[in-house]
Amino acid sequence: MQGESDAFDATIAEAYEGRMAHFIDRVRDDVSAPDMPFVIGLIDCSVSCPYRDTVRAGMLAVADADPQVWIYRR
């Protein structure tokens, strides 16, 4: 679970989607597993994270773009 600290700053939150996609690509490259599945835990810090919706949108966009990435919602 991660992403909550990214939701405190507008610039960082806006970059979240690209940074998460890059992270996933790097991990897959590092372990030579191009189809490695990932599960992203959808953050829910509505009171303390002013850019929560931006980060959540980035998480959902990454999952929508990659069939091996899923979203966990509690």
PDB file of N, CA, C and O in Angstrom:
ATOM      1  N   MET A   1       0.855  -1.178   0.000  1.00  0.00           N
ATOM      2  CA  MET A   1       0.000   0.000   0.000  1.00  0.00           C
ATOM      3  C   MET A   1       0.889   1.225   0.000  1.00  0.00           C
ATOM      4  O   MET A   1       1.765   1.356   0.856  1.00  0.00           O
ATOM      5  N   GLN A   2       0.683   2.108  -0.928  1.00  0.00           N
ATOM      6  CA  GLN A   2       1.454   3.335  -0.981  1.00  0.00           C
ATOM      7  C   GLN A   2       0.696   4.349  -1.807  1.00  0.00           C
ATOM      8  O   GLN A   2      -0.270   4.000  -2.486  1.00  0.00           O
ATOM      9  N   GLY A   3       1.117   5.592  -1.760  1.00  0.00           N
ATOM     10  CA  GLY A   3       0.494   6.647  -2.539  1.00  0.00           C
ATOM     11  C   GLY A   3      -0.075   7.765  -1.695  1.00  0.00           C
ATOM     12  O   GLY A   3      -0.339   8.855  -2.203  1.00  0.00           O
ATOM     13  N   GLU A   4      -0.272   7.507  -0.392  1.00  0.00           N
ATOM     14  CA  GLU A   4      -0.871   8.544   0.442  1.00  0.00           C
ATOM     15  C   GLU A   4       0.010   9.773   0.551  1.00  0.00           C
ATOM     16  O   GLU A   4      -0.495  10.893   0.478  1.00  0.00           O
ATOM     17  N   SER A   5       1.308   9.597   0.723  1.00  0.00           N
ATOM     18  CA  SER A   5       2.180  10.775   0.827  1.00  0.00           C
ATOM     19  C   SER A   5       2.235  11.548  -0.491  1.00  0.00           C
ATOM     20  O   SER A   5       2.469  12.756  -0.490  1.00  0.00           O
ATOM     21  N   ASP A   6       2.023  10.864  -1.607  1.00  0.00           N
ATOM     22  CA  ASP A   6       1.984  11.543  -2.914  1.00  0.00           C
ATOM     23  C   ASP A   6       0.769  12.461  -3.015  1.00  0.00           C
ATOM     24  O   ASP A   6       0.766  13.398  -3.813  1.00  0.00           O
ATOM     25  N   ALA A   7      -0.249  12.203  -2.224  1.00  0.00           N
ATOM     26  CA  ALA A   7      -1.506  12.952  -2.292  1.00  0.00           C
ATOM     27  C   ALA A   7      -1.482  14.246  -1.461  1.00  0.00           C
ATOM     28  O   ALA A   7      -2.516  14.892  -1.290  1.00  0.00           O
ATOM     29  N   PHE A   8      -0.310  14.619  -0.951  1.00  0.00           N
ATOM     30  CA  PHE A   8      -0.190  15.860  -0.185  1.00  0.00           C
ATOM     31  C   PHE A   8       0.290  17.030  -1.039  1.00  0.00           C
ATOM     32  O   PHE A   8       0.241  18.177  -0.594  1.00  0.00           O
ATOM     33  N   ASP A   9       0.749  16.759  -2.248  1.00  0.00           N
ATOM     34  CA  ASP A   9       1.335  17.793  -3.095  1.00  0.00           C
ATOM     35  C   ASP A   9       0.773  17.660  -4.506  1.00  0.00           C
ATOM     36  O   ASP A   9       0.783  16.571  -5.078  1.00  0.00           O
ATOM     37  N   ALA A  10       0.285  18.762  -5.068  1.00  0.00           N
ATOM     38  CA  ALA A  10      -0.358  18.729  -6.390  1.00  0.00           C
ATOM     39  C   ALA A  10       0.590  18.235  -7.481  1.00  0.00           C
ATOM     40  O   ALA A  10       0.199  17.407  -8.304  1.00  0.00           O
ATOM     41  N   THR A  11       1.816  18.725  -7.499  1.00  0.00           N
ATOM     42  CA  THR A  11       2.768  18.343  -8.544  1.00  0.00           C
ATOM     43  C   THR A  11       3.112  16.862  -8.468  1.00  0.00           C
ATOM     44  O   THR A  11       3.166  16.178  -9.490  1.00  0.00           O
ATOM     45  N   ILE A  12       3.339  16.376  -7.271  1.00  0.00           N
ATOM     46  CA  ILE A  12       3.665  14.959  -7.083  1.00  0.00           C
ATOM     47  C   ILE A  12       2.454  14.092  -7.430  1.00  0.00           C
ATOM     48  O   ILE A  12       2.601  13.046  -8.062  1.00  0.00           O
ATOM     49  N   ALA A  13       1.282  14.514  -7.028  1.00  0.00           N
ATOM     50  CA  ALA A  13       0.064  13.755  -7.334  1.00  0.00           C
ATOM     51  C   ALA A  13      -0.171  13.666  -8.836  1.00  0.00           C
ATOM     52  O   ALA A  13      -0.564  12.615  -9.342  1.00  0.00           O
ATOM     53  N   GLU A  14       0.068  14.760  -9.547  1.00  0.00           N
ATOM     54  CA  GLU A  14      -0.116  14.769 -11.004  1.00  0.00           C
ATOM     55  C   GLU A  14       0.856  13.813 -11.695  1.00  0.00           C
ATOM     56  O   GLU A  14       0.539  13.264 -12.750  1.00  0.00           O
ATOM     57  N   ALA A  15       2.017  13.615 -11.119  1.00  0.00           N
ATOM     58  CA  ALA A  15       3.030  12.741 -11.719  1.00  0.00           C
ATOM     59  C   ALA A  15       2.852  11.277 -11.320  1.00  0.00           C
ATOM     60  O   ALA A  15       3.572  10.410 -11.816  1.00  0.00           O
ATOM     61  N   TYR A  16       1.910  10.996 -10.437  1.00  0.00           N
ATOM     62  CA  TYR A  16       1.770   9.659  -9.861  1.00  0.00           C
ATOM     63  C   TYR A  16       1.583   8.570 -10.929  1.00  0.00           C
ATOM     64  O   TYR A  16       2.267   7.547 -10.891  1.00  0.00           O
ATOM     65  N   GLU A  17       0.682   8.779 -11.856  1.00  0.00           N
ATOM     66  CA  GLU A  17       0.397   7.749 -12.871  1.00  0.00           C
ATOM     67  C   GLU A  17       1.663   7.326 -13.606  1.00  0.00           C
ATOM     68  O   GLU A  17       1.956   6.134 -13.699  1.00  0.00           O
ATOM     69  N   GLY A  18       2.398   8.272 -14.116  1.00  0.00           N
ATOM     70  CA  GLY A  18       3.620   7.962 -14.853  1.00  0.00           C
ATOM     71  C   GLY A  18       4.685   7.312 -13.994  1.00  0.00           C
ATOM     72  O   GLY A  18       5.390   6.408 -14.442  1.00  0.00           O
ATOM     73  N   ARG A  19       4.799   7.772 -12.767  1.00  0.00           N
ATOM     74  CA  ARG A  19       5.791   7.205 -11.860  1.00  0.00           C
ATOM     75  C   ARG A  19       5.437   5.780 -11.472  1.00  0.00           C
ATOM     76  O   ARG A  19       6.324   4.933 -11.369  1.00  0.00           O
ATOM     77  N   MET A  20       4.147   5.497 -11.254  1.00  0.00           N
ATOM     78  CA  MET A  20       3.733   4.131 -10.913  1.00  0.00           C
ATOM     79  C   MET A  20       3.948   3.191 -12.103  1.00  0.00           C
ATOM     80  O   MET A  20       4.440   2.076 -11.931  1.00  0.00           O
ATOM     81  N   ALA A  21       3.587   3.632 -13.291  1.00  0.00           N
ATOM     82  CA  ALA A  21       3.799   2.798 -14.482  1.00  0.00           C
ATOM     83  C   ALA A  21       5.292   2.514 -14.676  1.00  0.00           C
ATOM     84  O   ALA A  21       5.674   1.399 -15.029  1.00  0.00           O
ATOM     85  N   HIS A  22       6.124   3.516 -14.445  1.00  0.00           N
ATOM     86  CA  HIS A  22       7.573   3.345 -14.573  1.00  0.00           C
ATOM     87  C   HIS A  22       8.099   2.370 -13.516  1.00  0.00           C
ATOM     88  O   HIS A  22       8.938   1.519 -13.812  1.00  0.00           O
ATOM     89  N   PHE A  23       7.607   2.498 -12.293  1.00  0.00           N
ATOM     90  CA  PHE A  23       8.000   1.585 -11.219  1.00  0.00           C
ATOM     91  C   PHE A  23       7.686   0.131 -11.588  1.00  0.00           C
ATOM     92  O   PHE A  23       8.532  -0.751 -11.439  1.00  0.00           O
ATOM     93  N   ILE A  24       6.492  -0.102 -12.058  1.00  0.00           N
ATOM     94  CA  ILE A  24       6.085  -1.456 -12.445  1.00  0.00           C
ATOM     95  C   ILE A  24       6.980  -1.983 -13.559  1.00  0.00           C
ATOM     96  O   ILE A  24       7.431  -3.128 -13.506  1.00  0.00           O
ATOM     97  N   ASP A  25       7.237  -1.157 -14.565  1.00  0.00           N
ATOM     98  CA  ASP A  25       8.123  -1.562 -15.663  1.00  0.00           C
ATOM     99  C   ASP A  25       9.521  -1.906 -15.161  1.00  0.00           C
ATOM    100  O   ASP A  25      10.110  -2.895 -15.597  1.00  0.00           O
ATOM    101  N   ARG A  26      10.056  -1.096 -14.249  1.00  0.00           N
ATOM    102  CA  ARG A  26      11.400  -1.332 -13.714  1.00  0.00           C
ATOM    103  C   ARG A  26      11.468  -2.624 -12.914  1.00  0.00           C
ATOM    104  O   ARG A  26      12.420  -3.391 -13.061  1.00  0.00           O
ATOM    105  N   VAL A  27      10.476  -2.874 -12.074  1.00  0.00           N
ATOM    106  CA  VAL A  27      10.479  -4.110 -11.290  1.00  0.00           C
ATOM    107  C   VAL A  27      10.426  -5.309 -12.230  1.00  0.00           C
ATOM    108  O   VAL A  27      11.169  -6.275 -12.056  1.00  0.00           O
ATOM    109  N   ARG A  28       9.568  -5.245 -13.201  1.00  0.00           N
ATOM    110  CA  ARG A  28       9.466  -6.355 -14.165  1.00  0.00           C
ATOM    111  C   ARG A  28      10.782  -6.564 -14.904  1.00  0.00           C
ATOM    112  O   ARG A  28      11.213  -7.701 -15.095  1.00  0.00           O
ATOM    113  N   ASP A  29      11.423  -5.473 -15.319  1.00  0.00           N
ATOM    114  CA  ASP A  29      12.733  -5.586 -15.976  1.00  0.00           C
ATOM    115  C   ASP A  29      13.781  -6.168 -15.037  1.00  0.00           C
ATOM    116  O   ASP A  29      14.553  -7.046 -15.423  1.00  0.00           O
ATOM    117  N   ASP A  30      13.806  -5.673 -13.801  1.00  0.00           N
ATOM    118  CA  ASP A  30      14.816  -6.108 -12.832  1.00  0.00           C
ATOM    119  C   ASP A  30      14.736  -7.597 -12.533  1.00  0.00           C
ATOM    120  O   ASP A  30      15.765  -8.232 -12.297  1.00  0.00           O
ATOM    121  N   VAL A  31      13.546  -8.163 -12.538  1.00  0.00           N
ATOM    122  CA  VAL A  31      13.394  -9.585 -12.223  1.00  0.00           C
ATOM    123  C   VAL A  31      13.121 -10.437 -13.466  1.00  0.00           C
ATOM    124  O   VAL A  31      12.803 -11.622 -13.361  1.00  0.00           O
ATOM    125  N   SER A  32      13.250  -9.820 -14.634  1.00  0.00           N
ATOM    126  CA  SER A  32      13.043 -10.523 -15.913  1.00  0.00           C
ATOM    127  C   SER A  32      11.703 -11.245 -15.950  1.00  0.00           C
ATOM    128  O   SER A  32      11.620 -12.413 -16.329  1.00  0.00           O
ATOM    129  N   ALA A  33      10.663 -10.533 -15.553  1.00  0.00           N
ATOM    130  CA  ALA A  33       9.307 -11.089 -15.536  1.00  0.00           C
ATOM    131  C   ALA A  33       8.354 -10.069 -16.169  1.00  0.00           C
ATOM    132  O   ALA A  33       7.636  -9.367 -15.456  1.00  0.00           O
ATOM    133  N   PRO A  34       8.344  -9.986 -17.500  1.00  0.00           N
ATOM    134  CA  PRO A  34       7.568  -8.940 -18.176  1.00  0.00           C
ATOM    135  C   PRO A  34       6.062  -9.000 -17.944  1.00  0.00           C
ATOM    136  O   PRO A  34       5.367  -8.003 -18.141  1.00  0.00           O
ATOM    137  N   ASP A  35       5.555 -10.147 -17.532  1.00  0.00           N
ATOM    138  CA  ASP A  35       4.119 -10.277 -17.282  1.00  0.00           C
ATOM    139  C   ASP A  35       3.783 -10.371 -15.793  1.00  0.00           C
ATOM    140  O   ASP A  35       2.681 -10.779 -15.427  1.00  0.00           O
ATOM    141  N   MET A  36       4.725  -9.997 -14.946  1.00  0.00           N
ATOM    142  CA  MET A  36       4.499 -10.078 -13.504  1.00  0.00           C
ATOM    143  C   MET A  36       3.256  -9.278 -13.124  1.00  0.00           C
ATOM    144  O   MET A  36       3.133  -8.109 -13.489  1.00  0.00           O
ATOM    145  N   PRO A  37       2.338  -9.903 -12.395  1.00  0.00           N
ATOM    146  CA  PRO A  37       1.131  -9.181 -11.973  1.00  0.00           C
ATOM    147  C   PRO A  37       1.419  -8.237 -10.803  1.00  0.00           C
ATOM    148  O   PRO A  37       2.322  -8.473 -10.000  1.00  0.00           O
ATOM    149  N   PHE A  38       0.640  -7.178 -10.731  1.00  0.00           N
ATOM    150  CA  PHE A  38       0.716  -6.208  -9.638  1.00  0.00           C
ATOM    151  C   PHE A  38      -0.692  -5.926  -9.141  1.00  0.00           C
ATOM    152  O   PHE A  38      -1.652  -5.933  -9.913  1.00  0.00           O
ATOM    153  N   VAL A  39      -0.799  -5.682  -7.856  1.00  0.00           N
ATOM    154  CA  VAL A  39      -2.055  -5.241  -7.261  1.00  0.00           C
ATOM    155  C   VAL A  39      -1.778  -3.901  -6.594  1.00  0.00           C
ATOM    156  O   VAL A  39      -0.873  -3.782  -5.769  1.00  0.00           O
ATOM    157  N   ILE A  40      -2.559  -2.903  -6.957  1.00  0.00           N
ATOM    158  CA  ILE A  40      -2.433  -1.567  -6.373  1.00  0.00           C
ATOM    159  C   ILE A  40      -3.552  -1.404  -5.360  1.00  0.00           C
ATOM    160  O   ILE A  40      -4.727  -1.593  -5.676  1.00  0.00           O
ATOM    161  N   GLY A  41      -3.175  -1.052  -4.142  1.00  0.00           N
ATOM    162  CA  GLY A  41      -4.175  -0.766  -3.113  1.00  0.00           C
ATOM    163  C   GLY A  41      -4.655   0.669  -3.267  1.00  0.00           C
ATOM    164  O   GLY A  41      -3.876   1.609  -3.110  1.00  0.00           O
ATOM    165  N   LEU A  42      -5.915   0.835  -3.568  1.00  0.00           N
ATOM    166  CA  LEU A  42      -6.499   2.160  -3.790  1.00  0.00           C
ATOM    167  C   LEU A  42      -6.538   2.930  -2.478  1.00  0.00           C
ATOM    168  O   LEU A  42      -7.198   2.507  -1.529  1.00  0.00           O
ATOM    169  N   ILE A  43      -5.832   4.062  -2.417  1.00  0.00           N
ATOM    170  CA  ILE A  43      -5.784   4.828  -1.170  1.00  0.00           C
ATOM    171  C   ILE A  43      -7.155   5.420  -0.854  1.00  0.00           C
ATOM    172  O   ILE A  43      -7.978   5.660  -1.738  1.00  0.00           O
ATOM    173  N   ASP A  44      -7.364   5.642   0.441  1.00  0.00           N
ATOM    174  CA  ASP A  44      -8.626   6.226   0.883  1.00  0.00           C
ATOM    175  C   ASP A  44      -8.372   7.122   2.090  1.00  0.00           C
ATOM    176  O   ASP A  44      -8.847   6.854   3.193  1.00  0.00           O
ATOM    177  N   CYS A  45      -7.627   8.171   1.862  1.00  0.00           N
ATOM    178  CA  CYS A  45      -7.288   9.098   2.949  1.00  0.00           C
ATOM    179  C   CYS A  45      -7.973  10.436   2.686  1.00  0.00           C
ATOM    180  O   CYS A  45      -7.314  11.470   2.571  1.00  0.00           O
ATOM    181  N   SER A  46      -9.264  10.407   2.596  1.00  0.00           N
ATOM    182  CA  SER A  46     -10.037  11.576   2.165  1.00  0.00           C
ATOM    183  C   SER A  46      -9.892  12.790   3.072  1.00  0.00           C
ATOM    184  O   SER A  46      -9.966  13.920   2.588  1.00  0.00           O
ATOM    185  N   VAL A  47      -9.692  12.596   4.342  1.00  0.00           N
ATOM    186  CA  VAL A  47      -9.607  13.725   5.264  1.00  0.00           C
ATOM    187  C   VAL A  47      -8.237  14.397   5.200  1.00  0.00           C
ATOM    188  O   VAL A  47      -8.152  15.625   5.219  1.00  0.00           O
ATOM    189  N   SER A  48      -7.192  13.625   5.128  1.00  0.00           N
ATOM    190  CA  SER A  48      -5.850  14.189   5.247  1.00  0.00           C
ATOM    191  C   SER A  48      -5.076  14.324   3.937  1.00  0.00           C
ATOM    192  O   SER A  48      -3.955  14.832   3.951  1.00  0.00           O
ATOM    193  N   CYS A  49      -5.624  13.897   2.828  1.00  0.00           N
ATOM    194  CA  CYS A  49      -4.900  13.913   1.553  1.00  0.00           C
ATOM    195  C   CYS A  49      -5.636  14.807   0.544  1.00  0.00           C
ATOM    196  O   CYS A  49      -6.582  14.353  -0.100  1.00  0.00           O
ATOM    197  N   PRO A  50      -5.220  16.054   0.400  1.00  0.00           N
ATOM    198  CA  PRO A  50      -5.957  16.975  -0.455  1.00  0.00           C
ATOM    199  C   PRO A  50      -5.974  16.587  -1.944  1.00  0.00           C
ATOM    200  O   PRO A  50      -6.879  16.997  -2.671  1.00  0.00           O
ATOM    201  N   TYR A  51      -4.987  15.805  -2.403  1.00  0.00           N
ATOM    202  CA  TYR A  51      -4.936  15.408  -3.811  1.00  0.00           C
ATOM    203  C   TYR A  51      -5.196  13.917  -3.974  1.00  0.00           C
ATOM    204  O   TYR A  51      -4.685  13.280  -4.895  1.00  0.00           O
ATOM    205  N   ARG A  52      -5.988  13.379  -3.076  1.00  0.00           N
ATOM    206  CA  ARG A  52      -6.366  11.963  -3.073  1.00  0.00           C
ATOM    207  C   ARG A  52      -6.965  11.542  -4.403  1.00  0.00           C
ATOM    208  O   ARG A  52      -6.576  10.514  -4.958  1.00  0.00           O
ATOM    209  N   ASP A  53      -7.896  12.313  -4.917  1.00  0.00           N
ATOM    210  CA  ASP A  53      -8.582  11.921  -6.151  1.00  0.00           C
ATOM    211  C   ASP A  53      -7.629  11.882  -7.342  1.00  0.00           C
ATOM    212  O   ASP A  53      -7.800  11.063  -8.245  1.00  0.00           O
ATOM    213  N   THR A  54      -6.635  12.752  -7.350  1.00  0.00           N
ATOM    214  CA  THR A  54      -5.644  12.751  -8.432  1.00  0.00           C
ATOM    215  C   THR A  54      -4.820  11.472  -8.391  1.00  0.00           C
ATOM    216  O   THR A  54      -4.602  10.838  -9.423  1.00  0.00           O
ATOM    217  N   VAL A  55      -4.363  11.093  -7.207  1.00  0.00           N
ATOM    218  CA  VAL A  55      -3.575   9.861  -7.062  1.00  0.00           C
ATOM    219  C   VAL A  55      -4.437   8.643  -7.397  1.00  0.00           C
ATOM    220  O   VAL A  55      -3.989   7.744  -8.108  1.00  0.00           O
ATOM    221  N   ARG A  56      -5.658   8.610  -6.892  1.00  0.00           N
ATOM    222  CA  ARG A  56      -6.555   7.491  -7.194  1.00  0.00           C
ATOM    223  C   ARG A  56      -6.808   7.372  -8.696  1.00  0.00           C
ATOM    224  O   ARG A  56      -6.849   6.263  -9.229  1.00  0.00           O
ATOM    225  N   ALA A  57      -6.977   8.490  -9.374  1.00  0.00           N
ATOM    226  CA  ALA A  57      -7.174   8.463 -10.826  1.00  0.00           C
ATOM    227  C   ALA A  57      -5.945   7.889 -11.520  1.00  0.00           C
ATOM    228  O   ALA A  57      -6.070   7.136 -12.487  1.00  0.00           O
ATOM    229  N   GLY A  58      -4.768   8.239 -11.033  1.00  0.00           N
ATOM    230  CA  GLY A  58      -3.538   7.676 -11.593  1.00  0.00           C
ATOM    231  C   GLY A  58      -3.453   6.180 -11.386  1.00  0.00           C
ATOM    232  O   GLY A  58      -3.052   5.444 -12.288  1.00  0.00           O
ATOM    233  N   MET A  59      -3.829   5.727 -10.204  1.00  0.00           N
ATOM    234  CA  MET A  59      -3.828   4.289  -9.916  1.00  0.00           C
ATOM    235  C   MET A  59      -4.775   3.547 -10.861  1.00  0.00           C
ATOM    236  O   MET A  59      -4.424   2.516 -11.435  1.00  0.00           O
ATOM    237  N   LEU A  60      -5.963   4.088 -11.005  1.00  0.00           N
ATOM    238  CA  LEU A  60      -6.961   3.451 -11.880  1.00  0.00           C
ATOM    239  C   LEU A  60      -6.511   3.460 -13.338  1.00  0.00           C
ATOM    240  O   LEU A  60      -6.741   2.492 -14.063  1.00  0.00           O
ATOM    241  N   ALA A  61      -5.875   4.539 -13.770  1.00  0.00           N
ATOM    242  CA  ALA A  61      -5.400   4.627 -15.156  1.00  0.00           C
ATOM    243  C   ALA A  61      -4.311   3.599 -15.430  1.00  0.00           C
ATOM    244  O   ALA A  61      -4.294   2.983 -16.495  1.00  0.00           O
ATOM    245  N   VAL A  62      -3.408   3.410 -14.485  1.00  0.00           N
ATOM    246  CA  VAL A  62      -2.355   2.398 -14.651  1.00  0.00           C
ATOM    247  C   VAL A  62      -2.983   1.012 -14.766  1.00  0.00           C
ATOM    248  O   VAL A  62      -2.593   0.222 -15.626  1.00  0.00           O
ATOM    249  N   ALA A  63      -3.946   0.717 -13.908  1.00  0.00           N
ATOM    250  CA  ALA A  63      -4.614  -0.593 -13.960  1.00  0.00           C
ATOM    251  C   ALA A  63      -5.404  -0.767 -15.255  1.00  0.00           C
ATOM    252  O   ALA A  63      -5.437  -1.863 -15.813  1.00  0.00           O
ATOM    253  N   ASP A  64      -6.037   0.294 -15.735  1.00  0.00           N
ATOM    254  CA  ASP A  64      -6.795   0.209 -16.986  1.00  0.00           C
ATOM    255  C   ASP A  64      -5.891  -0.039 -18.190  1.00  0.00           C
ATOM    256  O   ASP A  64      -6.301  -0.674 -19.162  1.00  0.00           O
ATOM    257  N   ALA A  65      -4.664   0.462 -18.121  1.00  0.00           N
ATOM    258  CA  ALA A  65      -3.744   0.368 -19.257  1.00  0.00           C
ATOM    259  C   ALA A  65      -2.963  -0.948 -19.302  1.00  0.00           C
ATOM    260  O   ALA A  65      -2.343  -1.260 -20.319  1.00  0.00           O
ATOM    261  N   ASP A  66      -2.985  -1.714 -18.224  1.00  0.00           N
ATOM    262  CA  ASP A  66      -2.162  -2.921 -18.143  1.00  0.00           C
ATOM    263  C   ASP A  66      -3.018  -4.080 -17.630  1.00  0.00           C
ATOM    264  O   ASP A  66      -3.481  -4.044 -16.490  1.00  0.00           O
ATOM    265  N   PRO A  67      -3.234  -5.102 -18.454  1.00  0.00           N
ATOM    266  CA  PRO A  67      -4.094  -6.215 -18.034  1.00  0.00           C
ATOM    267  C   PRO A  67      -3.524  -7.046 -16.887  1.00  0.00           C
ATOM    268  O   PRO A  67      -4.231  -7.884 -16.328  1.00  0.00           O
ATOM    269  N   GLN A  68      -2.272  -6.832 -16.530  1.00  0.00           N
ATOM    270  CA  GLN A  68      -1.653  -7.557 -15.421  1.00  0.00           C
ATOM    271  C   GLN A  68      -1.585  -6.716 -14.146  1.00  0.00           C
ATOM    272  O   GLN A  68      -0.872  -7.067 -13.205  1.00  0.00           O
ATOM    273  N   VAL A  69      -2.321  -5.613 -14.116  1.00  0.00           N
ATOM    274  CA  VAL A  69      -2.383  -4.757 -12.921  1.00  0.00           C
ATOM    275  C   VAL A  69      -3.836  -4.676 -12.477  1.00  0.00           C
ATOM    276  O   VAL A  69      -4.731  -4.402 -13.276  1.00  0.00           O
ATOM    277  N   TRP A  70      -4.054  -4.919 -11.184  1.00  0.00           N
ATOM    278  CA  TRP A  70      -5.394  -4.870 -10.624  1.00  0.00           C
ATOM    279  C   TRP A  70      -5.444  -3.880  -9.484  1.00  0.00           C
ATOM    280  O   TRP A  70      -4.419  -3.530  -8.899  1.00  0.00           O
ATOM    281  N   ILE A  71      -6.647  -3.433  -9.175  1.00  0.00           N
ATOM    282  CA  ILE A  71      -6.885  -2.517  -8.079  1.00  0.00           C
ATOM    283  C   ILE A  71      -7.543  -3.288  -6.930  1.00  0.00           C
ATOM    284  O   ILE A  71      -8.498  -4.038  -7.133  1.00  0.00           O
ATOM    285  N   TYR A  72      -7.016  -3.088  -5.730  1.00  0.00           N
ATOM    286  CA  TYR A  72      -7.642  -3.638  -4.527  1.00  0.00           C
ATOM    287  C   TYR A  72      -8.415  -2.518  -3.859  1.00  0.00           C
ATOM    288  O   TYR A  72      -7.861  -1.469  -3.530  1.00  0.00           O
ATOM    289  N   ARG A  73      -9.698  -2.755  -3.664  1.00  0.00           N
ATOM    290  CA  ARG A  73     -10.553  -1.792  -2.965  1.00  0.00           C
ATOM    291  C   ARG A  73     -11.097  -2.493  -1.734  1.00  0.00           C
ATOM    292  O   ARG A  73     -11.639  -3.595  -1.822  1.00  0.00           O
ATOM    293  N   ARG A  74     -10.951  -1.858  -0.600  1.00  0.00           N
ATOM    294  CA  ARG A  74     -11.505  -2.495   0.586  1.00  0.00           C
ATOM    295  C   ARG A  74     -12.862  -1.959   0.902  1.00  0.00           C
ATOM    296  O   ARG A  74     -13.482  -2.386   1.876  1.00  0.00           O
TER     297      ARG A  74
END
